[in-house]
Amino acid sequence: MTDGLNTHPYWWEAAAPRDLPETPVAETCDITIVGAGYAGLSAALVLARAGRSVQVFDKQRPGEGASSRNGGLASGNIHIGFGKMIKTMGLETALSVYGEAKTAREGLAAFIAAENIDCDYQPVGRFTGAIRPSHYEAQSREAERLNKHFDIDAEMIPKSEQHREIGSDLYHGGMVRPDLAGLHPAKFHAGLMEAAIKAGVTIHGETAVKCIRRDAGGYETDTARGRVASGQTVVATNGYTDNADRWLRRRLVPVPSRMIATQPLPPETMARLMPKRRMLGETRQLYHYFRPSPDGTRILFGGRERAWGGEKGEFANNLRADLAGIFPELADVSLSHTWFGFVAYNLDYLPRLFERDGVQYATGFCGSGVVWAWWIASKLALKLIGDTKADTAFACAPPSAVPFYTGTPWFLPAALLWYGLQDHFGAMSKK
Ligand SMILES: Cc1cc2nc3c(=O)[nH]c(=O)nc-3n(C[C@H](O)[C@H](O)[C@H](O)COP(=O)(O)OP(=O)(O)OC[C@H]3O[C@@H](n4cnc5c(N)ncnc54)[C@H](O)[C@@H]3O)c2cc1C
């Protein structure tokens, strides 16, 4: 069933990562940026438009990290639920974090429109299915709280009516968030890169950064193609952080996330299973995220890898079995693509920008970087140019180091088992 599966992201059919022409590495510039995903390019764009000379380095082709592999759910999700954040961090903090999430989502829509980025941005909303009746009750309370403080019209859909949202009987109803959207992640990355290049940013693909040193005048960055002296430096490597920054590696856990794409399905099947073409999710801890392709012809379905590993058909088959758990009629559906990439989690689940020894970081997007990588890295760049719009609730202290961890997440199989057990006993994800 998996023979002949394409192991590149489905998204690359329309927007594969580009081989950029090799340009000489300039010996000096105002700012060097490590990583040419959404975060690195978003910071570069703001800085170049403010007149700074910027060189971005990526060890792969730009976008080949998570930014052209993700599900394209533009949710700006925060892993700590609003109600829980009020309890643990206080109402004021919760209001500023969740208020900024709303502003960031709206900002992304406005940015894509203003830059004229053709990336299938669709403000279709998201339905999150409740895997247990108790989760539906908890979702109802969360929706009430969110609607009380923010104008987002979250709506609860009881099980008896859920077929107007999803052609599945698995869920016990669910919550609709009309304020969330979907886009084509690789086209979004390509548009961002085009804007950055037009603004004067130099991007060096397939050029690894090996180390960054602070010196009297600023920073020295050793790359695979030469040394650069810059006034400032930004690290935007998220789930692909390597030993060039061992300190950061100890603070970010790269978690593999896998997706499958089905072959095109009959239009009547798509209309029955995903009648509103919404983004879709669920409340279990080992949750799945799924959606129709932007042209509405097939299903793209993602979840955690069940074991550490590469591009193997068995993982795609596992995911297809999970898909059939939601839509039994798809038990034998043919797949066209399967791929995986790394998301980065930190201990407190909050995305952030921070500084260490003068080096600037935008990272820890916890699987929700479509909104956050763009927003937080743009804020970081505004901070560097001293712009008053730099204020953000996500300027934090660096994340704590993960105990007994140096960059190889040996504990992931145990963690997945633990979350599986939590699902068994009814714990709920906020995704
Ligand atoms: C399968 C999958 C599904 C996802 N689904 C969603 C979703 O639906 N919605 C959502 O919001 N988010 C989703 N995400 C997360 C989202 O894609 C990321 O949060 C986001 O792309 C992070 O962007 P970034 O620029 O920080 O990092 P990346 O795009 O990962 O870029 C980091 C770059 O740093 C480079 N790099 C690392 N070390 C070095 C070095 N030493 N020298 C030079 N370059 C280096 C890497 O090559 C890489 O290109 C998903 C991720 C995956 C993998």
The ligand as a Tripos MOL2 file, in Angstrom:
@<TRIPOS>MOLECULE
LIG
   53    58     1     0     0
SMALL
NO_CHARGES

@<TRIPOS>ATOM
      1 C1          4.8340   17.9050   10.0110 C.3       1 LIG1
      2 C2          4.6500   19.2710   10.6470 C.ar      1 LIG1
      3 C3          3.3680   19.7970   10.7570 C.ar      1 LIG1
      4 C4          3.1710   21.0710   11.3130 C.ar      1 LIG1
      5 N1          1.9180   21.6210   11.2910 N.ar      1 LIG1
      6 C5          1.7470   22.9030   11.7060 C.ar      1 LIG1
      7 C6          0.4940   23.5410   11.5330 C.ar      1 LIG1
      8 O1         -0.4470   22.9800   10.9550 O.2       1 LIG1
      9 N2          0.3600   24.8130   12.0020 N.ar      1 LIG1
     10 C7          1.3910   25.4740   12.6010 C.ar      1 LIG1
     11 O2          1.2150   26.6140   13.0210 O.2       1 LIG1
     12 N3          2.6230   24.9030   12.7300 N.ar      1 LIG1
     13 C8          2.8230   23.6470   12.2820 C.ar      1 LIG1
     14 N4          4.0570   23.0720   12.3670 N.ar      1 LIG1
     15 C9          5.1610   23.8530   12.9790 C.3       1 LIG1
     16 C10         5.7170   24.9090   12.0340 C.3       1 LIG1
     17 O3          5.9960   24.3490   10.7710 O.3       1 LIG1
     18 C11         7.0090   25.4720   12.6480 C.3       1 LIG1
     19 O4          6.7170   25.9450   13.9470 O.3       1 LIG1
     20 C12         7.5910   26.6130   11.8480 C.3       1 LIG1
     21 O5          7.7660   26.2540   10.5060 O.3       1 LIG1
     22 C13         8.9130   27.0460   12.4810 C.3       1 LIG1
     23 O6          9.5430   27.9600   11.6170 O.3       1 LIG1
     24 P1         11.0470   28.3230   11.8970 P.3       1 LIG1
     25 O7         11.4440   29.3040   10.8660 O.co2     1 LIG1
     26 O8         11.2330   28.7110   13.3110 O.co2     1 LIG1
     27 O9         11.8430   26.9510   11.7310 O.3       1 LIG1
     28 P2         12.1360   26.0360   10.4520 P.3       1 LIG1
     29 O10        11.2170   26.3030    9.3220 O.co2     1 LIG1
     30 O11        12.2170   24.6380   10.9400 O.co2     1 LIG1
     31 O12        13.5590   26.5520    9.9890 O.3       1 LIG1
     32 C14        14.7230   26.3720   10.7660 C.3       1 LIG1
     33 C15        15.8730   26.3220    9.7780 C.3       1 LIG1
     34 O13        17.0940   26.4180   10.4960 O.3       1 LIG1
     35 C16        18.0750   25.7580    9.7030 C.3       1 LIG1
     36 N5         19.2610   25.4970   10.5230 N.ar      1 LIG1
     37 C17        19.3470   24.7980   11.6790 C.ar      1 LIG1
     38 N6         20.6130   24.8050   12.1390 N.ar      1 LIG1
     39 C18        21.3550   25.5170   11.2540 C.ar      1 LIG1
     40 C19        22.7410   25.8560   11.1610 C.ar      1 LIG1
     41 N7         23.6380   25.4500   12.0770 N.pl3     1 LIG1
     42 N8         23.1580   26.5980   10.1090 N.ar      1 LIG1
     43 C20        22.2740   27.0210    9.1680 C.ar      1 LIG1
     44 N9         20.9530   26.7010    9.1990 N.ar      1 LIG1
     45 C21        20.4980   25.9680   10.2250 C.ar      1 LIG1
     46 C22        17.3560   24.5090    9.2160 C.3       1 LIG1
     47 O14        17.9500   23.9840    8.0640 O.3       1 LIG1
     48 C23        15.9370   25.0300    8.9780 C.3       1 LIG1
     49 O15        15.6990   25.2910    7.6140 O.3       1 LIG1
     50 C24         4.2890   21.8050   11.8320 C.ar      1 LIG1
     51 C25         5.5780   21.2650   11.7280 C.ar      1 LIG1
     52 C26         5.7600   20.0060   11.1450 C.ar      1 LIG1
     53 C27         7.1510   19.4510   11.0360 C.3       1 LIG1
@<TRIPOS>BOND
     1     1     2 1
     2     2     3 ar
     3     2    52 ar
     4     3     4 ar
     5     4     5 ar
     6     4    50 ar
     7     5     6 ar
     8     6     7 ar
     9     6    13 1
    10     7     8 2
    11     7     9 ar
    12     9    10 ar
    13    10    11 2
    14    10    12 ar
    15    12    13 ar
    16    13    14 ar
    17    14    15 1
    18    14    50 ar
    19    15    16 1
    20    16    17 1
    21    16    18 1
    22    18    19 1
    23    18    20 1
    24    20    21 1
    25    20    22 1
    26    22    23 1
    27    23    24 1
    28    24    25 2
    29    24    26 1
    30    24    27 1
    31    27    28 1
    32    28    29 2
    33    28    30 1
    34    28    31 1
    35    31    32 1
    36    32    33 1
    37    33    34 1
    38    33    48 1
    39    34    35 1
    40    35    36 1
    41    35    46 1
    42    36    37 ar
    43    36    45 ar
    44    37    38 ar
    45    38    39 ar
    46    39    40 ar
    47    39    45 ar
    48    40    41 1
    49    40    42 ar
    50    42    43 ar
    51    43    44 ar
    52    44    45 ar
    53    46    47 1
    54    46    48 1
    55    48    49 1
    56    50    51 ar
    57    51    52 ar
    58    52    53 1
@<TRIPOS>SUBSTRUCTURE
     1 LIG1         1 GROUP 0 **** ****
